[in-house]
Amino acid sequence: IMTSISFCITTSGTNDAGIQNIIDNIASLGIPEYEIIFCGGFTTTIEQTDKIKHIPFDENSKSHVTLHGHAGRWTTKKKNLCVEAAKNEVVVVMHDYIFFHPNWWQEFQAFGTHWDICVHQCLLSNGVRADGWRIDRHPMLPRWSMVPYDMEDLVQYMGLQGNYNVVKRERWLET
């Protein structure tokens, strides 16, 4: 069974070069059926096609201050708008600085789609592990500590990272 995927990307509206690099990266993976939806800013220089869609967003509609004191934008709203517009069952919800390893698609197909939320290994460009599976609320482990991917008994304590998620569309829309 071929899986169709919707890539849902949040952006500030000022990173068209970065978005184009992600589009090129996704296209290089050889995925037969996919779409790319990105949300942020009123306009874009990215060419719209049947596979690429921009959702305009007023970046001043809701500002807030993050935990670290930096000005932030309504990223969750952008994610939700992208997923609502997505037409495929599997959605990859991501920020505009995430890139895919050349064998991502082959590994994804091999893993299958018997899940609602799929946590992937995330690596920095130098190969060091980043994000991925982390503990949220465990009585004996420090919050946000990274956990080996094969420790299935800790799934109930897993916290999802905000920069990259692979989820079934209906599951995302339930929450």
C-alpha positions in Angstrom: 0.0 0.0 0.0 1.4 3.4 -1.0 1.3 6.0 1.6 0.4 9.6 0.6 1.9 12.3 2.8 1.1 15.9 3.6 4.0 17.9 4.8 2.7 20.8 6.9 5.3 23.5 7.5 5.1 26.5 9.7 7.2 29.6 8.8 7.5 33.2 9.7 6.8 34.4 6.2 10.3 35.7 5.7 12.0 32.4 4.9 11.1 31.6 1.3 14.6 30.5 0.5 14.5 28.0 3.4 11.0 26.8 2.3 12.3 26.3 -1.2 15.2 24.2 0.1 12.8 22.0 2.1 10.6 21.6 -1.0 13.6 20.5 -3.0 14.7 18.2 -0.2 11.2 16.5 -0.1 11.1 16.3 -3.9 14.5 14.5 -3.8 13.1 11.7 -1.6 11.1 10.0 -4.4 7.8 10.0 -2.7 5.1 9.2 -5.3 2.2 11.0 -3.7 2.7 14.0 -1.4 1.7 17.6 -0.9 3.5 20.5 0.8 1.4 23.1 2.7 3.2 25.9 4.4 1.7 28.6 6.5 3.1 32.0 7.4 3.2 35.5 6.0 0.8 37.2 3.6 2.8 36.5 0.5 5.4 34.2 -0.9 7.7 33.9 -3.8 7.3 30.1 -3.9 5.5 28.9 -7.0 2.1 27.3 -6.1 1.4 24.0 -7.8 -1.0 21.1 -7.3 1.6 19.8 -4.8 2.6 23.1 -3.1 0.2 25.4 -1.3 0.7 28.5 0.8 -1.7 29.5 3.5 -1.4 33.3 4.2 -1.2 34.2 7.8 -1.2 37.6 9.6 2.0 37.4 11.6 0.7 40.1 13.9 -2.6 38.3 14.7 -1.3 37.0 18.0 2.1 37.6 19.4 3.3 36.1 22.7 6.5 35.7 24.6 8.0 32.3 24.9 9.3 30.7 28.0 12.8 32.0 27.2 11.6 35.6 26.7 11.7 35.7 22.9 8.9 37.1 20.9 7.0 34.2 19.3 4.1 33.8 16.8 1.0 31.7 16.8 2.8 28.6 15.6 0.1 26.2 16.9 -2.6 28.0 14.9 -0.4 27.7 11.7 0.1 23.9 12.3 -3.7 23.5 12.7 -4.5 25.4 9.6 -2.0 23.3 7.6 -3.4 20.0 8.9 -7.0 21.1 8.3 -6.0 21.8 4.7 -4.2 18.6 4.3 -5.7 15.9 2.1 -3.7 12.9 3.1 -4.0 10.5 6.1 -0.4 10.9 7.2 0.8 14.4 8.1 4.3 15.6 8.8 4.0 18.7 10.9 7.3 20.6 11.0 9.1 23.9 11.4 10.9 25.5 8.5 14.4 24.3 9.4 13.8 20.6 9.3 15.4 18.5 6.5 15.0 14.8 5.7 17.8 12.3 5.4 18.1 10.8 1.9 16.7 7.5 3.0 13.8 8.9 5.0 11.1 7.7 2.6 12.5 4.1 2.3 12.7 3.9 6.1 9.2 5.3 6.5 7.8 2.7 4.1 9.6 -0.1 5.8 8.2 0.9 9.2 4.6 1.0 8.0 1.6 3.0 9.2 0.2 1.0 12.0 0.3 3.9 14.5 -1.5 7.1 15.3 1.6 9.1 16.3 5.0 8.1 15.0 8.1 9.4 16.8 11.2 9.4 14.6 14.8 9.6 15.3 16.0 13.2 14.9 19.6 14.0 14.2 21.5 17.2 13.9 23.4 17.7 10.6 26.6 16.4 12.4 24.8 13.1 13.2 24.3 13.8 17.0 20.9 12.9 18.3 18.5 15.7 18.9 14.9 15.6 20.1 12.9 12.6 19.2 11.6 10.5 22.1 11.8 12.3 25.4 10.2 11.7 28.8 7.6 14.2 29.8 6.2 13.0 33.2 7.9 10.0 34.7 8.1 9.6 38.5 11.8 8.5 38.4 13.4 10.2 35.4 14.2 13.9 34.8 11.7 15.7 32.6 12.7 15.9 28.9 15.5 13.4 29.2 16.1 11.5 26.0 15.2 7.8 26.1 16.4 4.9 24.0 14.0 4.3 21.1 13.5 0.6 22.0 12.1 1.2 25.6 8.5 0.5 24.7 7.4 0.4 28.3 8.0 4.2 28.5 5.5 5.1 25.7 2.9 6.3 28.2 5.4 8.9 29.5 6.5 10.2 26.0 6.3 13.9 25.2 6.1 15.1 21.7 8.5 17.7 20.4 7.0 20.7 18.7 9.4 21.1 15.8 8.7 17.8 14.0 5.8 15.3 14.3 4.4 12.5 12.2 0.8 11.9 13.0 -2.4 10.5 11.4 -4.5 13.5 10.3 -7.6 12.5 12.2 -5.6 12.0 15.4 -4.2 15.5 15.1 -7.7 16.9 14.5 -9.1 15.1 17.6 -6.9 17.1 19.9 
